[in-house]
Amino acid sequence: MKSLQRVTGFIGLILMAAFLLPYIFKLPQLDITLILMGGLSLAVFDFFSSNKDE
């Protein structure tokens, strides 16, 4: 069960990155780009830090 949660979390992380990366690369405003990159980095950090507790 633990590996299933890990795989589904990774799939969700990939889907979130696939959704946000075109906006990150194409937006000309730096402030919005930094906010999007911050949100994506928080999701990556949460994915890797939550697996250590289980």
C-alpha positions, -999 to +999 in steps of 0.1 A: +000+000+000+029+024+008+043+020-027+009+026-043+007+059-024+042+068-035+034+061-072+001+080-072+018+109-054+046+109-081+020+108-109+002+138-093+035+156-090+043+150-127+008+162-137+012+193-117+045+200-132+031+194-167+004+219-160+026+246-146+058+244-167+044+260-199+032+290-178+066+292-161+085+292-194+062+315-214+051+342-189+071+374-193+064+387-158+090+376-133+069+379-102+042+355-114+069+331-127+085+331-092+052+324-075+045+294-099+080+281-093+076+285-056+043+265-056+059+238-077+090+236-054+067+234-023+049+204-039+082+187-047+095+193-011+062+180+003+064+148-018+100+140-007+096+150+029+063+131+035+077+098+024+103+098+052+077+099+080+060+066+070 
